Amino acid sequence: MDMATPSSHALARLRGVRHQYGRTLALDGLDLALPAGQVLALLGPNGAGKTTAIGLLLGLQRPQAGQAELFGLPPQDLAARRRVGVMLQTAAVPDTLKVRELIDLTRSYYPRPRSVADCMALAGLDGLMDRRYGQLSGGQQRRVQFALAVCGRPELLFLDEPTTGLDIDARQTLWKAIRELSAQGCAVLLTTHYLEEAEALADRVVVVNHGRVVAEGTVAQVRAHVAQRRIRCSTILPAALVQGWPGVQLAQHDGERLDIVVDIAEPIVRRLLAEDPALTDLEVQRAGLADAFLALTRDATAPDLHKEAA
């Protein structure tokens, strides 16, 4: 795959960044680039280096080796930081202010802020504007934080686990807003533990493990690193029996259906139909992003697959 991004088009970039805390190596020569209008999902297990990478791009710390840039400038540069919106996992927001007051205050920091109505619509804040922030649920607070992050019309938006604590409807509202912002040219760097979120939103996925990129590309390209297929069906055959067949990696019941993980699906499907002619609801699926993610990050010695795919 060729995911190279010309330097002139990258709004945010890490070049060969190495960073450690004591003896713990957080980033090990990490390269990352994000152009305008792209949603990039930065994925990896806890401790993989995602938070450190975001902190360096936001100018919260400086790389010990390598280079971090925002809009071609050092991330600490005020001119660069004014063009960025940020929604981190923790936020110091005054509990006593009303939502409307928080939005008005944050809008005052920017020369061309979004209208209050636009902020409300993007974040789904209808009915919350006159509530005090400290009286909101955790999910409602996350929606307010999103509104504050986008009210300055950022060209680059950092979203660190943005939908944690949100119900399905609120998550869909934020997904719709992220797609709208991206279509308008805003670049989005997204970290998430919801792999279906990355699958739904990301133009590009970068998987990091132990401070290094182990795979990158579109969702389909990252998923292609895993050859597995998943067979689902309703059958009288017991999982323990199917588990013993050659070519079956895993067989287990998921509710009333049998879920089977295989490398090659066709011979297993033929055997299933031969041994249970009454089998129904047969589905054969490719490996999902979750399967690829687990395979790529399972082992500390995972290969550098983005080089293989280049």
C-alpha positions as CSV (number, residue, x, y, z in Angstrom):
1,M,0.0,0.0,0.0
2,D,1.2,3.5,-0.6
3,M,-0.1,5.7,2.2
4,A,2.7,8.3,1.9
5,T,1.5,11.9,2.5
6,P,3.5,14.8,0.9
7,S,4.9,17.0,3.6
8,S,3.3,20.1,2.1
9,H,-0.2,18.5,2.6
10,A,0.3,17.2,6.2
11,L,-1.4,19.4,8.8
12,A,0.1,17.3,11.6
13,R,3.3,15.2,11.4
14,L,5.6,13.2,13.5
15,R,9.0,12.3,12.0
16,G,11.1,9.6,13.5
17,V,9.9,10.5,17.0
18,R,11.5,8.6,19.9
19,H,10.3,9.3,23.4
20,Q,10.7,7.5,26.7
21,Y,9.8,7.8,30.4
22,G,12.6,6.5,32.5
23,R,13.4,3.1,31.1
24,T,10.0,2.8,29.4
25,L,10.2,3.4,25.6
26,A,6.8,5.0,24.7
27,L,7.6,5.8,21.0
28,D,10.3,4.2,18.9
29,G,10.9,6.1,15.7
30,L,7.2,6.8,15.0
31,D,6.2,8.4,11.7
32,L,2.7,9.8,11.4
33,A,1.1,12.3,8.9
34,L,-2.4,13.6,8.7
35,P,-3.7,15.6,5.7
36,A,-6.7,17.9,5.5
37,G,-10.1,16.2,5.3
38,Q,-8.9,12.8,6.5
39,V,-10.2,10.9,9.5
40,L,-7.2,8.9,10.9
41,A,-7.9,6.3,13.6
42,L,-4.9,5.8,15.8
43,L,-5.3,2.3,17.3
44,G,-3.3,0.3,19.8
45,P,-3.5,-1.5,23.1
46,N,-3.0,0.5,26.4
47,G,0.6,1.6,26.6
48,A,1.1,1.4,22.9
49,G,2.1,5.1,22.7
50,K,-1.1,6.7,21.4
51,T,-1.4,9.2,24.3
52,T,2.2,10.2,24.0
53,A,1.9,10.8,20.2
54,I,-1.1,13.1,20.8
55,G,0.7,14.9,23.6
56,L,3.6,15.6,21.3
57,L,1.4,16.9,18.5
58,L,-0.4,19.2,20.9
59,G,2.8,20.6,22.2
60,L,2.2,19.3,25.8
61,Q,5.7,17.9,25.7
62,R,8.6,17.9,23.3
63,P,10.0,14.8,21.5
64,Q,13.4,13.6,22.9
65,A,14.4,12.7,19.3
66,G,12.7,13.4,16.0
67,Q,10.3,16.1,15.1
68,A,6.7,17.1,15.7
69,E,4.9,19.6,13.5
70,L,1.5,21.3,13.4
71,F,0.8,23.2,10.2
72,G,4.5,23.2,9.5
73,L,5.2,24.9,12.9
74,P,6.4,23.7,16.3
75,P,3.2,22.5,18.2
76,Q,3.9,25.0,20.9
77,D,3.5,27.9,18.5
78,L,0.3,29.8,19.3
79,A,-0.6,30.4,15.7
80,A,-0.7,26.6,15.1
81,R,-2.6,25.9,18.3
82,R,-5.4,28.3,17.4
83,R,-6.2,26.2,14.4
84,V,-6.7,23.0,16.5
85,G,-9.7,21.6,18.5
86,V,-9.1,19.1,21.2
87,M,-11.3,16.6,23.1
88,L,-9.2,14.6,25.5
89,Q,-10.3,11.8,27.9
90,T,-10.2,14.2,30.8
91,A,-11.3,17.8,30.8
92,A,-11.1,20.6,33.4
93,V,-14.5,22.3,32.8
94,P,-16.0,24.5,35.5
95,D,-18.9,22.6,37.1
96,T,-20.9,25.7,38.0
97,L,-21.2,27.2,34.6
98,K,-24.2,26.5,32.4
99,V,-23.7,24.8,29.0
100,R,-24.6,28.0,27.2
101,E,-22.1,30.0,29.2
102,L,-19.4,27.5,28.5
103,I,-20.0,27.7,24.8
104,D,-20.2,31.5,24.8
105,L,-16.9,31.7,26.8
106,T,-15.1,29.3,24.4
107,R,-16.4,31.0,21.3
108,S,-15.0,34.3,22.6
109,Y,-11.5,32.9,22.2
110,Y,-11.8,32.6,18.4
111,P,-12.1,35.3,15.7
112,R,-14.6,33.3,13.6
113,P,-16.4,30.9,15.9
114,R,-19.3,28.7,14.9
115,S,-22.7,29.9,15.9
116,V,-24.2,28.6,19.1
117,A,-26.9,26.9,17.0
118,D,-24.3,25.1,15.0
119,C,-22.4,23.9,18.1
120,M,-25.7,22.7,19.6
121,A,-26.6,20.8,16.5
122,L,-23.2,19.2,15.9
123,A,-23.0,17.9,19.5
124,G,-26.7,17.2,20.1
125,L,-27.1,19.6,23.0
126,D,-30.8,20.4,22.5
127,G,-32.4,20.7,26.0
128,L,-29.1,21.0,27.8
129,M,-28.1,24.6,27.2
130,D,-29.4,25.9,30.5
131,R,-28.1,23.0,32.6
132,R,-25.1,23.4,34.8
133,Y,-22.2,21.3,33.6
134,G,-21.7,19.7,36.9
135,Q,-25.3,18.4,36.9
136,L,-24.9,16.6,33.6
137,S,-24.3,12.9,33.2
138,G,-20.9,11.7,32.0
139,G,-22.3,11.1,28.5
140,Q,-23.8,14.6,28.4
141,Q,-20.6,16.1,29.6
142,R,-18.8,14.4,26.7
143,R,-21.2,16.0,24.2
144,V,-20.5,19.4,25.7
145,Q,-16.7,18.8,25.5
146,F,-17.2,17.9,21.8
147,A,-19.1,21.2,21.2
148,L,-16.3,23.1,22.9
149,A,-13.7,21.4,20.7
150,V,-15.4,22.3,17.4
151,C,-16.8,25.8,18.2
152,G,-13.6,27.6,17.0
153,R,-13.9,26.0,13.5
154,P,-10.7,24.0,13.8
155,E,-8.8,22.8,10.8
156,L,-7.5,19.9,12.8
157,L,-9.5,18.0,15.5
158,F,-8.0,15.7,18.1
159,L,-10.6,13.3,19.5
160,D,-9.3,11.0,22.3
161,E,-11.9,8.3,23.0
162,P,-14.7,10.8,22.1
163,T,-17.8,8.5,22.5
164,T,-16.9,6.8,25.8
165,G,-20.0,6.8,28.0
166,L,-22.4,7.8,25.2
167,D,-25.6,5.9,24.4
168,I,-26.2,4.7,20.8
169,D,-28.2,7.7,19.7
170,A,-25.6,10.2,21.1
171,R,-22.8,8.2,19.5
172,Q,-24.5,8.3,16.1
173,T,-24.9,12.1,16.5
174,L,-21.2,12.5,17.0
175,W,-20.4,10.1,14.1
176,K,-22.6,12.3,11.8
177,A,-20.8,15.4,13.1
178,I,-17.3,14.0,12.5
179,R,-18.3,13.0,8.9
180,E,-19.6,16.5,8.3
181,L,-16.5,18.2,9.6
182,S,-14.3,15.9,7.5
183,A,-16.3,16.6,4.4
184,Q,-15.7,20.3,5.1
185,G,-11.9,19.7,5.1
186,C,-11.3,19.3,8.8
187,A,-8.6,16.7,9.6
188,V,-9.5,14.4,12.5
189,L,-7.1,12.3,14.6
190,L,-9.3,9.8,16.4
191,T,-8.4,7.3,19.1
192,T,-11.0,4.8,20.1
193,H,-11.5,1.4,21.8
194,Y,-14.6,0.9,19.8
195,L,-13.2,-0.8,16.7
196,E,-16.6,-0.5,15.0
197,E,-16.2,3.3,15.4
198,A,-12.9,3.2,13.5
199,E,-14.4,1.0,10.9
200,A,-17.4,3.4,10.4
201,L,-15.4,6.6,10.4
202,A,-11.8,6.2,9.4
203,D,-10.3,7.0,6.0
204,R,-7.1,5.6,7.3
205,V,-6.0,3.4,10.2
206,V,-2.7,3.3,11.9
207,V,-2.1,0.5,14.4
208,V,0.7,1.1,16.9
209,N,2.2,-1.3,19.4
210,H,5.2,-0.7,21.7
211,G,5.7,2.7,20.1
212,R,6.0,1.5,16.5
213,V,3.6,1.4,13.6
214,V,2.8,-2.3,12.9
215,A,0.2,-1.7,10.2
216,E,-1.4,1.2,8.3
217,G,-3.8,1.8,5.5
218,T,-7.5,1.8,4.9
219,V,-9.7,-0.4,7.0
220,A,-9.8,-2.9,4.2
221,Q,-6.1,-2.9,3.8
222,V,-5.4,-3.4,7.6
223,R,-8.1,-6.1,7.7
224,A,-6.4,-7.9,4.8
225,H,-3.4,-8.7,7.0
226,V,-5.6,-11.3,8.6
227,A,-6.6,-14.2,6.4
228,Q,-9.3,-15.6,8.7
229,R,-12.9,-16.1,7.8
230,R,-15.8,-16.4,10.2
231,I,-18.6,-18.8,9.6
232,R,-21.9,-18.4,11.5
233,C,-24.9,-20.7,11.3
234,S,-27.7,-22.3,13.2
235,T,-27.0,-26.0,13.5
236,I,-27.5,-29.0,15.8
237,L,-23.8,-29.8,15.6
238,P,-22.1,-29.2,19.0
239,A,-19.3,-26.7,19.1
240,A,-16.9,-29.2,20.7
241,L,-17.3,-31.5,17.7
242,V,-16.7,-28.8,15.1
243,Q,-13.7,-27.5,17.1
244,G,-11.9,-30.8,16.4
245,W,-12.2,-30.6,12.6
246,P,-9.0,-29.8,10.6
247,G,-8.8,-26.2,9.7
248,V,-11.0,-24.9,12.5
249,Q,-9.3,-22.5,14.8
250,L,-12.2,-21.8,17.1
251,A,-15.8,-22.9,17.4
252,Q,-18.2,-21.6,20.0
253,H,-21.8,-20.7,20.5
254,D,-22.9,-17.1,20.2
255,G,-26.4,-17.3,21.5
256,E,-28.3,-19.8,19.4
257,R,-25.8,-19.7,16.6
258,L,-22.4,-21.4,16.1
259,D,-19.5,-19.1,15.5
260,I,-16.5,-20.7,13.7
261,V,-13.1,-19.1,12.9
262,V,-11.2,-20.7,10.0
263,D,-8.4,-19.9,7.6
264,I,-10.2,-21.4,4.5
265,A,-14.0,-21.4,4.7
266,E,-15.1,-23.6,1.7
267,P,-14.2,-27.1,3.0
268,I,-15.7,-26.3,6.4
269,V,-18.9,-25.1,4.9
270,R,-19.1,-28.2,2.7
271,R,-18.6,-30.4,5.8
272,L,-21.2,-28.5,7.8
273,L,-23.8,-29.0,5.1
274,A,-22.9,-32.6,4.7
275,E,-23.2,-33.4,8.4
276,D,-26.3,-31.2,9.1
277,P,-28.5,-30.9,6.0
278,A,-31.0,-28.9,8.1
279,L,-28.4,-26.2,8.8
280,T,-29.8,-22.6,8.4
281,D,-28.8,-18.9,8.6
282,L,-25.3,-19.6,7.1
283,E,-23.0,-16.6,6.8
284,V,-19.4,-16.4,5.8
285,Q,-17.6,-13.2,6.7
286,R,-14.1,-11.8,6.2
287,A,-12.1,-10.9,9.3
288,G,-13.2,-7.6,10.8
289,L,-11.0,-4.8,12.0
290,A,-11.3,-6.2,15.5
291,D,-9.8,-9.5,14.4
292,A,-7.0,-7.7,12.6
293,F,-6.3,-5.5,15.6
294,L,-6.0,-8.4,17.9
295,A,-3.8,-10.3,15.5
296,L,-1.5,-7.3,15.0
297,T,-1.1,-6.4,18.7
298,R,-1.3,-9.8,20.4
299,D,2.4,-10.4,20.4
300,A,5.1,-8.1,21.6
301,T,7.2,-9.2,18.6
302,A,4.5,-8.4,16.0
303,P,6.1,-7.9,12.5
304,D,6.3,-4.4,11.0
305,L,3.5,-5.2,8.5
306,H,3.1,-1.7,7.0
307,K,6.5,-2.3,5.4
308,E,5.3,-5.6,3.9
309,A,2.3,-3.9,2.4
310,A,4.1,-0.9,1.0
